[in-house]
Amino acid sequence: MSIETDDVSSITHAVSSVFKTVNLEIFNVENDHTKALYRLAYYQKSPQTVSSYLEHLHKIQEVRSIAISTKKIF
């Protein structure tokens, strides 16, 4: 999953808190004064679980876009 956000204080914490019960790999792969891009890797979650993650991420005002891939991205 890739998540693009506005680059604001504590955004990494806000994003990672959505996944607090998951063994998660999160990488901040880009940062500038206007945006931050994160790549997250997690393994074999049910569609209902992923839907719940998306619902919580969409509640974060600074999230600009979310992309999901079933391929290994790292």
PDB file of N, CA, C and O in Angstrom:
ATOM      1  N   MET A   1       0.850  -1.158   0.000  1.00  0.00           N
ATOM      2  CA  MET A   1       0.000   0.000   0.000  1.00  0.00           C
ATOM      3  C   MET A   1       0.902   1.229   0.000  1.00  0.00           C
ATOM      4  O   MET A   1       1.880   1.292   0.745  1.00  0.00           O
ATOM      5  N   SER A   2       0.573   2.185  -0.824  1.00  0.00           N
ATOM      6  CA  SER A   2       1.269   3.469  -0.829  1.00  0.00           C
ATOM      7  C   SER A   2       0.290   4.543  -0.392  1.00  0.00           C
ATOM      8  O   SER A   2      -0.861   4.561  -0.829  1.00  0.00           O
ATOM      9  N   ILE A   3       0.746   5.430   0.464  1.00  0.00           N
ATOM     10  CA  ILE A   3      -0.100   6.499   0.979  1.00  0.00           C
ATOM     11  C   ILE A   3       0.632   7.817   0.796  1.00  0.00           C
ATOM     12  O   ILE A   3       1.764   7.972   1.254  1.00  0.00           O
ATOM     13  N   GLU A   4      -0.014   8.770   0.125  1.00  0.00           N
ATOM     14  CA  GLU A   4       0.551  10.107  -0.024  1.00  0.00           C
ATOM     15  C   GLU A   4      -0.221  11.036   0.893  1.00  0.00           C
ATOM     16  O   GLU A   4      -1.452  11.026   0.905  1.00  0.00           O
ATOM     17  N   THR A   5       0.504  11.843   1.664  1.00  0.00           N
ATOM     18  CA  THR A   5      -0.117  12.748   2.628  1.00  0.00           C
ATOM     19  C   THR A   5       0.484  14.137   2.504  1.00  0.00           C
ATOM     20  O   THR A   5       1.521  14.330   1.870  1.00  0.00           O
ATOM     21  N   ASP A   6      -0.181  15.092   3.117  1.00  0.00           N
ATOM     22  CA  ASP A   6       0.449  16.386   3.335  1.00  0.00           C
ATOM     23  C   ASP A   6       1.556  16.173   4.354  1.00  0.00           C
ATOM     24  O   ASP A   6       1.414  15.354   5.262  1.00  0.00           O
ATOM     25  N   ASP A   7       2.644  16.893   4.215  1.00  0.00           N
ATOM     26  CA  ASP A   7       3.762  16.749   5.146  1.00  0.00           C
ATOM     27  C   ASP A   7       3.535  17.668   6.343  1.00  0.00           C
ATOM     28  O   ASP A   7       3.911  18.840   6.327  1.00  0.00           O
ATOM     29  N   VAL A   8       2.920  17.119   7.368  1.00  0.00           N
ATOM     30  CA  VAL A   8       2.640  17.884   8.577  1.00  0.00           C
ATOM     31  C   VAL A   8       3.200  17.127   9.779  1.00  0.00           C
ATOM     32  O   VAL A   8       3.482  15.931   9.705  1.00  0.00           O
ATOM     33  N   SER A   9       3.351  17.836  10.861  1.00  0.00           N
ATOM     34  CA  SER A   9       3.851  17.233  12.087  1.00  0.00           C
ATOM     35  C   SER A   9       2.946  16.098  12.533  1.00  0.00           C
ATOM     36  O   SER A   9       1.723  16.229  12.500  1.00  0.00           O
ATOM     37  N   SER A  10       3.518  15.016  12.939  1.00  0.00           N
ATOM     38  CA  SER A  10       2.865  13.826  13.491  1.00  0.00           C
ATOM     39  C   SER A  10       2.055  13.016  12.476  1.00  0.00           C
ATOM     40  O   SER A  10       1.258  12.170  12.879  1.00  0.00           O
ATOM     41  N   ILE A  11       2.234  13.248  11.183  1.00  0.00           N
ATOM     42  CA  ILE A  11       1.475  12.470  10.195  1.00  0.00           C
ATOM     43  C   ILE A  11       1.918  11.004  10.185  1.00  0.00           C
ATOM     44  O   ILE A  11       1.092  10.114   9.981  1.00  0.00           O
ATOM     45  N   THR A  12       3.204  10.744  10.402  1.00  0.00           N
ATOM     46  CA  THR A  12       3.660   9.349  10.458  1.00  0.00           C
ATOM     47  C   THR A  12       2.969   8.610  11.587  1.00  0.00           C
ATOM     48  O   THR A  12       2.567   7.459  11.422  1.00  0.00           O
ATOM     49  N   HIS A  13       2.830   9.251  12.714  1.00  0.00           N
ATOM     50  CA  HIS A  13       2.130   8.633  13.841  1.00  0.00           C
ATOM     51  C   HIS A  13       0.651   8.399  13.504  1.00  0.00           C
ATOM     52  O   HIS A  13       0.106   7.343  13.825  1.00  0.00           O
ATOM     53  N   ALA A  14       0.013   9.359  12.874  1.00  0.00           N
ATOM     54  CA  ALA A  14      -1.402   9.214  12.517  1.00  0.00           C
ATOM     55  C   ALA A  14      -1.614   8.028  11.575  1.00  0.00           C
ATOM     56  O   ALA A  14      -2.554   7.252  11.748  1.00  0.00           O
ATOM     57  N   VAL A  15      -0.740   7.893  10.584  1.00  0.00           N
ATOM     58  CA  VAL A  15      -0.859   6.786   9.633  1.00  0.00           C
ATOM     59  C   VAL A  15      -0.577   5.460  10.324  1.00  0.00           C
ATOM     60  O   VAL A  15      -1.342   4.508  10.171  1.00  0.00           O
ATOM     61  N   SER A  16       0.500   5.387  11.075  1.00  0.00           N
ATOM     62  CA  SER A  16       0.862   4.118  11.709  1.00  0.00           C
ATOM     63  C   SER A  16      -0.148   3.694  12.770  1.00  0.00           C
ATOM     64  O   SER A  16      -0.299   2.499  13.021  1.00  0.00           O
ATOM     65  N   SER A  17      -0.839   4.637  13.396  1.00  0.00           N
ATOM     66  CA  SER A  17      -1.817   4.275  14.430  1.00  0.00           C
ATOM     67  C   SER A  17      -3.005   3.520  13.854  1.00  0.00           C
ATOM     68  O   SER A  17      -3.672   2.784  14.581  1.00  0.00           O
ATOM     69  N   VAL A  18      -3.285   3.685  12.573  1.00  0.00           N
ATOM     70  CA  VAL A  18      -4.361   2.917  11.919  1.00  0.00           C
ATOM     71  C   VAL A  18      -4.037   1.429  11.953  1.00  0.00           C
ATOM     72  O   VAL A  18      -4.933   0.588  12.029  1.00  0.00           O
ATOM     73  N   PHE A  19      -2.757   1.118  11.895  1.00  0.00           N
ATOM     74  CA  PHE A  19      -2.294  -0.266  11.808  1.00  0.00           C
ATOM     75  C   PHE A  19      -1.715  -0.762  13.125  1.00  0.00           C
ATOM     76  O   PHE A  19      -0.840  -1.628  13.122  1.00  0.00           O
ATOM     77  N   LYS A  20      -2.178  -0.237  14.235  1.00  0.00           N
ATOM     78  CA  LYS A  20      -1.556  -0.511  15.539  1.00  0.00           C
ATOM     79  C   LYS A  20      -1.571  -1.981  15.943  1.00  0.00           C
ATOM     80  O   LYS A  20      -0.745  -2.393  16.757  1.00  0.00           O
ATOM     81  N   THR A  21      -2.477  -2.778  15.405  1.00  0.00           N
ATOM     82  CA  THR A  21      -2.534  -4.198  15.788  1.00  0.00           C
ATOM     83  C   THR A  21      -1.868  -5.103  14.759  1.00  0.00           C
ATOM     84  O   THR A  21      -2.003  -6.324  14.829  1.00  0.00           O
ATOM     85  N   VAL A  22      -1.147  -4.512  13.804  1.00  0.00           N
ATOM     86  CA  VAL A  22      -0.563  -5.282  12.698  1.00  0.00           C
ATOM     87  C   VAL A  22       0.955  -5.227  12.776  1.00  0.00           C
ATOM     88  O   VAL A  22       1.531  -4.186  13.088  1.00  0.00           O
ATOM     89  N   ASN A  23       1.602  -6.362  12.490  1.00  0.00           N
ATOM     90  CA  ASN A  23       3.046  -6.360  12.316  1.00  0.00           C
ATOM     91  C   ASN A  23       3.302  -5.705  10.959  1.00  0.00           C
ATOM     92  O   ASN A  23       3.037  -6.304   9.917  1.00  0.00           O
ATOM     93  N   LEU A  24       3.806  -4.499  10.975  1.00  0.00           N
ATOM     94  CA  LEU A  24       3.808  -3.642   9.789  1.00  0.00           C
ATOM     95  C   LEU A  24       5.213  -3.160   9.463  1.00  0.00           C
ATOM     96  O   LEU A  24       5.994  -2.818  10.352  1.00  0.00           O
ATOM     97  N   GLU A  25       5.516  -3.139   8.174  1.00  0.00           N
ATOM     98  CA  GLU A  25       6.721  -2.472   7.703  1.00  0.00           C
ATOM     99  C   GLU A  25       6.264  -1.169   7.065  1.00  0.00           C
ATOM    100  O   GLU A  25       5.481  -1.186   6.116  1.00  0.00           O
ATOM    101  N   ILE A  26       6.749  -0.032   7.581  1.00  0.00           N
ATOM    102  CA  ILE A  26       6.376   1.260   7.032  1.00  0.00           C
ATOM    103  C   ILE A  26       7.646   2.029   6.686  1.00  0.00           C
ATOM    104  O   ILE A  26       8.558   2.153   7.504  1.00  0.00           O
ATOM    105  N   PHE A  27       7.685   2.534   5.480  1.00  0.00           N
ATOM    106  CA  PHE A  27       8.836   3.281   4.995  1.00  0.00           C
ATOM    107  C   PHE A  27       8.373   4.640   4.516  1.00  0.00           C
ATOM    108  O   PHE A  27       7.451   4.740   3.706  1.00  0.00           O
ATOM    109  N   ASN A  28       9.006   5.678   5.012  1.00  0.00           N
ATOM    110  CA  ASN A  28       8.769   7.020   4.493  1.00  0.00           C
ATOM    111  C   ASN A  28       9.730   7.174   3.331  1.00  0.00           C
ATOM    112  O   ASN A  28      10.926   7.378   3.542  1.00  0.00           O
ATOM    113  N   VAL A  29       9.225   7.078   2.098  1.00  0.00           N
ATOM    114  CA  VAL A  29      10.103   7.027   0.937  1.00  0.00           C
ATOM    115  C   VAL A  29      10.311   8.377   0.274  1.00  0.00           C
ATOM    116  O   VAL A  29      11.172   8.517  -0.595  1.00  0.00           O
ATOM    117  N   GLU A  30       9.535   9.366   0.671  1.00  0.00           N
ATOM    118  CA  GLU A  30       9.717  10.691   0.093  1.00  0.00           C
ATOM    119  C   GLU A  30       9.197  11.717   1.076  1.00  0.00           C
ATOM    120  O   GLU A  30       8.175  11.495   1.726  1.00  0.00           O
ATOM    121  N   ASN A  31       9.881  12.820   1.190  1.00  0.00           N
ATOM    122  CA  ASN A  31       9.434  13.906   2.056  1.00  0.00           C
ATOM    123  C   ASN A  31       9.926  15.212   1.456  1.00  0.00           C
ATOM    124  O   ASN A  31      11.105  15.349   1.128  1.00  0.00           O
ATOM    125  N   ASP A  32       9.035  16.155   1.317  1.00  0.00           N
ATOM    126  CA  ASP A  32       9.447  17.511   0.986  1.00  0.00           C
ATOM    127  C   ASP A  32       8.547  18.438   1.793  1.00  0.00           C
ATOM    128  O   ASP A  32       7.899  17.990   2.739  1.00  0.00           O
ATOM    129  N   HIS A  33       8.494  19.703   1.445  1.00  0.00           N
ATOM    130  CA  HIS A  33       7.738  20.646   2.269  1.00  0.00           C
ATOM    131  C   HIS A  33       6.233  20.535   2.071  1.00  0.00           C
ATOM    132  O   HIS A  33       5.473  21.108   2.852  1.00  0.00           O
ATOM    133  N   THR A  34       5.783  19.814   1.050  1.00  0.00           N
ATOM    134  CA  THR A  34       4.343  19.756   0.785  1.00  0.00           C
ATOM    135  C   THR A  34       3.740  18.376   0.909  1.00  0.00           C
ATOM    136  O   THR A  34       2.537  18.257   1.140  1.00  0.00           O
ATOM    137  N   LYS A  35       4.544  17.315   0.763  1.00  0.00           N
ATOM    138  CA  LYS A  35       3.944  15.990   0.833  1.00  0.00           C
ATOM    139  C   LYS A  35       4.905  14.978   1.429  1.00  0.00           C
ATOM    140  O   LYS A  35       6.116  15.193   1.478  1.00  0.00           O
ATOM    141  N   ALA A  36       4.339  13.880   1.876  1.00  0.00           N
ATOM    142  CA  ALA A  36       5.111  12.738   2.362  1.00  0.00           C
ATOM    143  C   ALA A  36       4.523  11.506   1.691  1.00  0.00           C
ATOM    144  O   ALA A  36       3.311  11.421   1.494  1.00  0.00           O
ATOM    145  N   LEU A  37       5.372  10.560   1.344  1.00  0.00           N
ATOM    146  CA  LEU A  37       4.912   9.329   0.710  1.00  0.00           C
ATOM    147  C   LEU A  37       5.393   8.159   1.546  1.00  0.00           C
ATOM    148  O   LEU A  37       6.579   8.050   1.858  1.00  0.00           O
ATOM    149  N   TYR A  38       4.470   7.289   1.904  1.00  0.00           N
ATOM    150  CA  TYR A  38       4.778   6.119   2.710  1.00  0.00           C
ATOM    151  C   TYR A  38       4.461   4.863   1.927  1.00  0.00           C
ATOM    152  O   TYR A  38       3.495   4.822   1.165  1.00  0.00           O
ATOM    153  N   ARG A  39       5.272   3.844   2.116  1.00  0.00           N
ATOM    154  CA  ARG A  39       4.964   2.522   1.591  1.00  0.00           C
ATOM    155  C   ARG A  39       4.855   1.583   2.770  1.00  0.00           C
ATOM    156  O   ARG A  39       5.719   1.554   3.646  1.00  0.00           O
ATOM    157  N   LEU A  40       3.777   0.815   2.777  1.00  0.00           N
ATOM    158  CA  LEU A  40       3.512  -0.091   3.875  1.00  0.00           C
ATOM    159  C   LEU A  40       3.403  -1.503   3.330  1.00  0.00           C
ATOM    160  O   LEU A  40       2.864  -1.725   2.246  1.00  0.00           O
ATOM    161  N   ALA A  41       3.912  -2.441   4.084  1.00  0.00           N
ATOM    162  CA  ALA A  41       3.809  -3.848   3.697  1.00  0.00           C
ATOM    163  C   ALA A  41       3.199  -4.630   4.852  1.00  0.00           C
ATOM    164  O   ALA A  41       3.644  -4.528   5.995  1.00  0.00           O
ATOM    165  N   TYR A  42       2.189  -5.399   4.537  1.00  0.00           N
ATOM    166  CA  TYR A  42       1.598  -6.307   5.509  1.00  0.00           C
ATOM    167  C   TYR A  42       1.156  -7.538   4.742  1.00  0.00           C
ATOM    168  O   TYR A  42       1.057  -7.496   3.515  1.00  0.00           O
ATOM    169  N   TYR A  43       0.897  -8.604   5.420  1.00  0.00           N
ATOM    170  CA  TYR A  43       0.734  -9.887   4.748  1.00  0.00           C
ATOM    171  C   TYR A  43      -0.660 -10.466   4.919  1.00  0.00           C
ATOM    172  O   TYR A  43      -1.168 -10.569   6.035  1.00  0.00           O
ATOM    173  N   GLN A  44      -1.267 -10.840   3.815  1.00  0.00           N
ATOM    174  CA  GLN A  44      -2.484 -11.646   3.727  1.00  0.00           C
ATOM    175  C   GLN A  44      -3.563 -11.237   4.716  1.00  0.00           C
ATOM    176  O   GLN A  44      -3.914 -11.993   5.622  1.00  0.00           O
ATOM    177  N   LYS A  45      -4.068 -10.066   4.537  1.00  0.00           N
ATOM    178  CA  LYS A  45      -5.182  -9.601   5.354  1.00  0.00           C
ATOM    179  C   LYS A  45      -6.476  -9.784   4.578  1.00  0.00           C
ATOM    180  O   LYS A  45      -6.485  -9.701   3.350  1.00  0.00           O
ATOM    181  N   SER A  46      -7.558 -10.030   5.285  1.00  0.00           N
ATOM    182  CA  SER A  46      -8.854 -10.228   4.646  1.00  0.00           C
ATOM    183  C   SER A  46      -9.332  -8.916   4.011  1.00  0.00           C
ATOM    184  O   SER A  46      -8.922  -7.836   4.436  1.00  0.00           O
ATOM    185  N   PRO A  47     -10.192  -9.010   3.000  1.00  0.00           N
ATOM    186  CA  PRO A  47     -10.747  -7.794   2.388  1.00  0.00           C
ATOM    187  C   PRO A  47     -11.461  -6.906   3.407  1.00  0.00           C
ATOM    188  O   PRO A  47     -11.425  -5.682   3.285  1.00  0.00           O
ATOM    189  N   GLN A  48     -12.105  -7.499   4.404  1.00  0.00           N
ATOM    190  CA  GLN A  48     -12.790  -6.714   5.426  1.00  0.00           C
ATOM    191  C   GLN A  48     -11.798  -5.916   6.259  1.00  0.00           C
ATOM    192  O   GLN A  48     -12.061  -4.767   6.615  1.00  0.00           O
ATOM    193  N   THR A  49     -10.666  -6.522   6.567  1.00  0.00           N
ATOM    194  CA  THR A  49      -9.633  -5.837   7.349  1.00  0.00           C
ATOM    195  C   THR A  49      -9.044  -4.681   6.556  1.00  0.00           C
ATOM    196  O   THR A  49      -8.877  -3.581   7.083  1.00  0.00           O
ATOM    197  N   VAL A  50      -8.730  -4.927   5.293  1.00  0.00           N
ATOM    198  CA  VAL A  50      -8.171  -3.867   4.446  1.00  0.00           C
ATOM    199  C   VAL A  50      -9.188  -2.735   4.296  1.00  0.00           C
ATOM    200  O   VAL A  50      -8.816  -1.562   4.317  1.00  0.00           O
ATOM    201  N   SER A  51     -10.447  -3.075   4.147  1.00  0.00           N
ATOM    202  CA  SER A  51     -11.505  -2.068   4.047  1.00  0.00           C
ATOM    203  C   SER A  51     -11.551  -1.204   5.307  1.00  0.00           C
ATOM    204  O   SER A  51     -11.742   0.009   5.225  1.00  0.00           O
ATOM    205  N   SER A  52     -11.379  -1.822   6.453  1.00  0.00           N
ATOM    206  CA  SER A  52     -11.347  -1.083   7.714  1.00  0.00           C
ATOM    207  C   SER A  52     -10.158  -0.128   7.755  1.00  0.00           C
ATOM    208  O   SER A  52     -10.291   1.015   8.193  1.00  0.00           O
ATOM    209  N   TYR A  53      -8.990  -0.598   7.298  1.00  0.00           N
ATOM    210  CA  TYR A  53      -7.808   0.272   7.236  1.00  0.00           C
ATOM    211  C   TYR A  53      -8.101   1.490   6.367  1.00  0.00           C
ATOM    212  O   TYR A  53      -7.810   2.623   6.749  1.00  0.00           O
ATOM    213  N   LEU A  54      -8.679   1.244   5.192  1.00  0.00           N
ATOM    214  CA  LEU A  54      -8.967   2.342   4.259  1.00  0.00           C
ATOM    215  C   LEU A  54      -9.939   3.346   4.874  1.00  0.00           C
ATOM    216  O   LEU A  54      -9.770   4.556   4.727  1.00  0.00           O
ATOM    217  N   GLU A  55     -10.935   2.844   5.547  1.00  0.00           N
ATOM    218  CA  GLU A  55     -11.916   3.720   6.194  1.00  0.00           C
ATOM    219  C   GLU A  55     -11.227   4.638   7.202  1.00  0.00           C
ATOM    220  O   GLU A  55     -11.498   5.838   7.242  1.00  0.00           O
ATOM    221  N   HIS A  56     -10.338   4.071   8.013  1.00  0.00           N
ATOM    222  CA  HIS A  56      -9.629   4.880   9.009  1.00  0.00           C
ATOM    223  C   HIS A  56      -8.654   5.861   8.352  1.00  0.00           C
ATOM    224  O   HIS A  56      -8.524   6.999   8.801  1.00  0.00           O
ATOM    225  N   LEU A  57      -7.974   5.425   7.296  1.00  0.00           N
ATOM    226  CA  LEU A  57      -7.036   6.317   6.611  1.00  0.00           C
ATOM    227  C   LEU A  57      -7.760   7.494   5.962  1.00  0.00           C
ATOM    228  O   LEU A  57      -7.248   8.613   5.963  1.00  0.00           O
ATOM    229  N   HIS A  58      -8.936   7.249   5.414  1.00  0.00           N
ATOM    230  CA  HIS A  58      -9.694   8.330   4.775  1.00  0.00           C
ATOM    231  C   HIS A  58     -10.174   9.369   5.782  1.00  0.00           C
ATOM    232  O   HIS A  58     -10.505  10.491   5.399  1.00  0.00           O
ATOM    233  N   LYS A  59     -10.215   9.014   7.046  1.00  0.00           N
ATOM    234  CA  LYS A  59     -10.609   9.964   8.088  1.00  0.00           C
ATOM    235  C   LYS A  59      -9.480  10.929   8.434  1.00  0.00           C
ATOM    236  O   LYS A  59      -9.719  11.959   9.064  1.00  0.00           O
ATOM    237  N   ILE A  60      -8.256  10.609   8.031  1.00  0.00           N
ATOM    238  CA  ILE A  60      -7.112  11.489   8.285  1.00  0.00           C
ATOM    239  C   ILE A  60      -7.122  12.574   7.213  1.00  0.00           C
ATOM    240  O   ILE A  60      -6.922  12.292   6.032  1.00  0.00           O
ATOM    241  N   GLN A  61      -7.352  13.791   7.625  1.00  0.00           N
ATOM    242  CA  GLN A  61      -7.547  14.914   6.706  1.00  0.00           C
ATOM    243  C   GLN A  61      -6.366  15.101   5.749  1.00  0.00           C
ATOM    244  O   GLN A  61      -6.557  15.498   4.600  1.00  0.00           O
ATOM    245  N   GLU A  62      -5.173  14.823   6.211  1.00  0.00           N
ATOM    246  CA  GLU A  62      -3.977  15.088   5.398  1.00  0.00           C
ATOM    247  C   GLU A  62      -3.694  14.031   4.336  1.00  0.00           C
ATOM    248  O   GLU A  62      -2.812  14.230   3.501  1.00  0.00           O
ATOM    249  N   VAL A  63      -4.414  12.921   4.345  1.00  0.00           N
ATOM    250  CA  VAL A  63      -4.179  11.866   3.352  1.00  0.00           C
ATOM    251  C   VAL A  63      -4.681  12.337   1.995  1.00  0.00           C
ATOM    252  O   VAL A  63      -5.849  12.694   1.845  1.00  0.00           O
ATOM    253  N   ARG A  64      -3.782  12.335   1.001  1.00  0.00           N
ATOM    254  CA  ARG A  64      -4.131  12.764  -0.355  1.00  0.00           C
ATOM    255  C   ARG A  64      -4.559  11.599  -1.235  1.00  0.00           C
ATOM    256  O   ARG A  64      -5.534  11.702  -1.979  1.00  0.00           O
ATOM    257  N   SER A  65      -3.827  10.484  -1.150  1.00  0.00           N
ATOM    258  CA  SER A  65      -4.155   9.342  -2.006  1.00  0.00           C
ATOM    259  C   SER A  65      -3.663   8.054  -1.360  1.00  0.00           C
ATOM    260  O   SER A  65      -2.743   8.049  -0.542  1.00  0.00           O
ATOM    261  N   ILE A  66      -4.313   6.958  -1.760  1.00  0.00           N
ATOM    262  CA  ILE A  66      -3.955   5.625  -1.277  1.00  0.00           C
ATOM    263  C   ILE A  66      -3.974   4.690  -2.474  1.00  0.00           C
ATOM    264  O   ILE A  66      -4.928   4.690  -3.251  1.00  0.00           O
ATOM    265  N   ALA A  67      -2.923   3.895  -2.626  1.00  0.00           N
ATOM    266  CA  ALA A  67      -2.864   2.898  -3.693  1.00  0.00           C
ATOM    267  C   ALA A  67      -2.535   1.547  -3.069  1.00  0.00           C
ATOM    268  O   ALA A  67      -1.663   1.438  -2.207  1.00  0.00           O
ATOM    269  N   ILE A  68      -3.247   0.528  -3.521  1.00  0.00           N
ATOM    270  CA  ILE A  68      -3.037  -0.823  -2.989  1.00  0.00           C
ATOM    271  C   ILE A  68      -2.533  -1.713  -4.105  1.00  0.00           C
ATOM    272  O   ILE A  68      -3.032  -1.665  -5.229  1.00  0.00           O
ATOM    273  N   SER A  69      -1.540  -2.524  -3.783  1.00  0.00           N
ATOM    274  CA  SER A  69      -0.999  -3.476  -4.725  1.00  0.00           C
ATOM    275  C   SER A  69      -0.876  -4.819  -4.030  1.00  0.00           C
ATOM    276  O   SER A  69      -0.536  -4.882  -2.848  1.00  0.00           O
ATOM    277  N   THR A  70      -1.154  -5.899  -4.760  1.00  0.00           N
ATOM    278  CA  THR A  70      -0.974  -7.226  -4.187  1.00  0.00           C
ATOM    279  C   THR A  70       0.404  -7.763  -4.492  1.00  0.00           C
ATOM    280  O   THR A  70       0.757  -8.855  -4.047  1.00  0.00           O
ATOM    281  N   LYS A  71       1.190  -7.014  -5.245  1.00  0.00           N
ATOM    282  CA  LYS A  71       2.561  -7.423  -5.555  1.00  0.00           C
ATOM    283  C   LYS A  71       3.483  -7.006  -4.416  1.00  0.00           C
ATOM    284  O   LYS A  71       3.184  -6.082  -3.660  1.00  0.00           O
ATOM    285  N   LYS A  72       4.582  -7.688  -4.314  1.00  0.00           N
ATOM    286  CA  LYS A  72       5.610  -7.300  -3.344  1.00  0.00           C
ATOM    287  C   LYS A  72       6.238  -5.999  -3.844  1.00  0.00           C
ATOM    288  O   LYS A  72       6.738  -5.950  -4.968  1.00  0.00           O
ATOM    289  N   ILE A  73       6.220  -4.950  -3.025  1.00  0.00           N
ATOM    290  CA  ILE A  73       6.692  -3.641  -3.468  1.00  0.00           C
ATOM    291  C   ILE A  73       8.078  -3.311  -2.966  1.00  0.00           C
ATOM    292  O   ILE A  73       8.605  -2.247  -3.289  1.00  0.00           O
ATOM    293  N   PHE A  74       8.693  -4.199  -2.176  1.00  0.00           N
ATOM    294  CA  PHE A  74      10.026  -3.907  -1.645  1.00  0.00           C
ATOM    295  C   PHE A  74      11.020  -4.882  -2.224  1.00  0.00           C
ATOM    296  O   PHE A  74      12.208  -4.813  -1.908  1.00  0.00           O
TER     297      PHE A  74
END
